Amino acid sequence: MSDVAAYLAGEWTVERALVDLASGTSGIFRGTAVFRASEDGRLLHTEDGELCWDGTTGRAGRTLALLPGADGTCDVTFADGRFFHDLDLRTGSWTVSHPCAADRYEGTFAAVSHDEWLVQWRTTGPSKDHLQRSVYRRARPASRATPAV
């Protein structure tokens, strides 16, 4: 893949398994992720769905922004503009690390196909011992049919 922003653009379904390894508590997030271009050249990543955590279900979501680079990579920022991590899927996979106070987030990204990609976050530190695994599937898979002549 030569361009991460072009690959991610559009609507995806998200299924995310979450586990607090210290307590054994687990949950699942199911929803959508939309990647759409903004007027300032960023690609906004907005997730919305339901999180079922330890028997309680409620709305959950987040917004991130991707700043596309000329080489097909992106910088990912939080909604407030703070840097989160870089993202380079040109080889199909990427590993990142993000310090958050005394905790550390270790992430792996993998493009499985044109219509599916995976993200895993392992968070360790004095306040967290978490594992998150997300599967993103294109909501409307691209047609692979050959046009009739």
C-alpha positions as CSV (number, residue, x, y, z in Angstrom):
1,M,0.0,0.0,0.0
2,S,1.5,3.3,-1.0
3,D,-0.9,5.8,0.7
4,V,-2.3,5.2,4.2
5,A,-4.8,8.1,4.0
6,A,-6.3,6.8,0.7
7,Y,-6.5,3.2,2.1
8,L,-8.3,4.3,5.3
9,A,-10.7,6.8,3.6
10,G,-14.4,5.8,4.0
11,E,-16.5,3.9,6.5
12,W,-15.5,0.9,8.5
13,T,-17.1,-1.4,11.1
14,V,-15.1,-1.8,14.3
15,E,-15.1,-4.7,16.7
16,R,-12.7,-4.2,19.6
17,A,-12.1,-6.6,22.5
18,L,-10.7,-5.0,25.7
19,V,-9.2,-6.8,28.7
20,D,-7.9,-5.3,32.0
21,L,-5.2,-8.0,32.6
22,A,-4.8,-6.9,36.2
23,S,-8.4,-7.4,37.2
24,G,-9.6,-9.9,34.5
25,T,-12.4,-7.5,33.6
26,S,-13.2,-7.5,29.9
27,G,-15.5,-5.8,27.4
28,I,-16.2,-5.3,23.7
29,F,-16.8,-2.2,21.6
30,R,-18.9,-2.5,18.4
31,G,-19.4,0.4,16.1
32,T,-18.3,2.4,13.1
33,A,-15.2,4.3,12.2
34,V,-15.4,7.0,9.5
35,F,-12.3,8.5,7.9
36,R,-13.2,11.7,6.0
37,A,-11.2,14.6,4.6
38,S,-11.4,17.9,6.4
39,E,-11.0,21.4,4.9
40,D,-7.5,21.7,6.4
41,G,-6.1,18.6,4.7
42,R,-6.4,16.2,7.6
43,L,-8.2,12.9,7.6
44,L,-10.6,12.9,10.6
45,H,-11.1,9.5,12.2
46,T,-14.3,9.4,14.2
47,E,-15.5,6.2,16.0
48,D,-19.0,5.8,17.4
49,G,-20.6,2.7,18.9
50,E,-21.5,0.8,22.1
51,L,-19.1,-0.4,24.7
52,C,-20.1,-3.3,26.9
53,W,-17.7,-3.3,29.9
54,D,-18.1,-5.6,32.9
55,G,-21.9,-6.1,32.2
56,T,-22.7,-2.4,31.6
57,T,-23.4,-1.1,28.1
58,G,-23.2,2.5,27.0
59,R,-22.3,4.8,24.1
60,A,-18.6,5.3,23.4
61,G,-16.5,7.0,20.7
62,R,-13.4,9.0,19.9
63,T,-12.0,11.3,17.3
64,L,-8.4,11.3,16.0
65,A,-6.9,13.2,13.1
66,L,-4.4,11.9,10.5
67,L,-2.0,14.3,8.9
68,P,-1.0,12.8,5.5
69,G,2.7,13.0,4.5
70,A,3.9,13.3,0.9
71,D,5.5,9.9,1.2
72,G,2.2,8.0,1.9
73,T,2.6,8.0,5.7
74,C,0.6,9.8,8.4
75,D,1.0,11.4,11.7
76,V,-1.9,10.6,14.0
77,T,-3.0,13.2,16.6
78,F,-5.6,13.4,19.3
79,A,-8.7,15.6,18.7
80,D,-6.9,18.5,20.5
81,G,-3.9,18.3,18.2
82,R,-1.4,16.6,20.5
83,F,0.8,14.0,18.7
84,F,-0.2,10.4,19.2
85,H,1.9,8.3,16.9
86,D,3.1,8.0,13.3
87,L,1.6,5.4,10.9
88,D,3.3,3.8,7.9
89,L,1.4,0.9,6.3
90,R,3.5,0.9,3.0
91,T,4.8,-2.6,3.9
92,G,1.4,-3.7,5.3
93,S,2.3,-3.5,9.0
94,W,3.6,-0.9,11.5
95,T,4.6,-0.9,15.2
96,V,4.4,2.2,17.4
97,S,5.0,3.3,21.0
98,H,3.3,6.1,22.9
99,P,4.2,7.3,26.4
100,C,1.2,8.5,28.4
101,A,2.3,9.8,31.8
102,A,3.9,6.8,33.5
103,D,2.1,4.3,31.2
104,R,3.3,3.0,27.9
105,Y,1.2,2.1,24.8
106,E,2.7,-0.4,22.4
107,G,0.7,-0.7,19.2
108,T,0.8,-2.9,16.1
109,F,-1.1,-2.2,12.9
110,A,-1.6,-4.7,10.0
111,A,-3.4,-4.3,6.7
112,V,-4.9,-7.7,6.1
113,S,-6.6,-6.8,2.8
114,H,-8.1,-3.9,1.0
115,D,-11.2,-4.3,3.2
116,E,-9.7,-5.3,6.6
117,W,-7.1,-4.1,9.0
118,L,-6.1,-4.9,12.6
119,V,-4.8,-2.9,15.5
120,Q,-3.6,-4.2,18.8
121,W,-2.6,-2.0,21.8
122,R,-0.8,-3.3,24.9
123,T,-0.7,-0.8,27.7
124,T,1.5,-1.2,30.7
125,G,2.5,0.9,33.7
126,P,1.6,1.8,37.2
127,S,-2.0,2.6,36.4
128,K,-2.8,0.3,33.5
129,D,-2.3,-3.3,32.4
130,H,-4.6,-3.5,29.3
131,L,-4.9,-5.3,26.0
132,Q,-7.1,-4.1,23.1
133,R,-7.6,-5.9,19.8
134,S,-9.5,-4.2,17.0
135,V,-10.7,-5.5,13.7
136,Y,-11.8,-2.9,11.1
137,R,-13.8,-4.1,8.1
138,R,-14.8,-1.8,5.2
139,A,-18.5,-1.1,5.5
140,R,-19.0,-1.1,1.8
141,P,-16.3,-3.3,0.2
142,A,-15.0,-2.1,-3.1
143,S,-16.4,-4.0,-6.1
144,R,-13.9,-6.3,-7.6
145,A,-16.1,-7.1,-10.6
146,T,-14.7,-6.6,-14.1
147,P,-16.9,-4.1,-16.1
148,A,-18.9,-5.6,-18.9
149,V,-17.7,-4.7,-22.4
